[in-house]
Amino acid sequence: MGTDGEAVALRGSGTLVIDLKGRTVMAGLNDSHLHLIRGGLNYKLKLRWEGVLSLAEARRMLKGYADCTDYLLG
């Protein structure tokens, strides 16, 4: 990133300048996809923490999960 002055110093005669009027642009590549087999298996195998409200509840879940598998994911 940098300051406005540093950005302006890099501007050339062919540079397209767009006034964002105070808004923010973030560069990035969003590749949102999943491989159904792997995604489904991972979802099934991992311990899900959504909705856990206490450490005691998390420990109960972890113990129950550990009793039925050789390894833990999540």
Contacts in CASP RR format, 6 or more apart in sequence:
PFRMAT RR
TARGET T0000
AUTHOR 0000-0000-0000
METHOD contacts of the structure
MODEL  1
MGTDGEAVALRGSGTLVIDLKGRTVMAGLNDSHLHLIRGGLNYKLKLRWE
GVLSLAEARRMLKGYADCTDYLLG
11 17 0 8 1.000
42 73 0 8 1.000
45 69 0 8 1.000
45 73 0 8 1.000
46 73 0 8 1.000
46 74 0 8 1.000
47 61 0 8 1.000
47 62 0 8 1.000
47 65 0 8 1.000
47 72 0 8 1.000
47 73 0 8 1.000
47 74 0 8 1.000
49 58 0 8 1.000
49 74 0 8 1.000
52 58 0 8 1.000
52 61 0 8 1.000
62 72 0 8 1.000
65 72 0 8 1.000
66 72 0 8 1.000
END
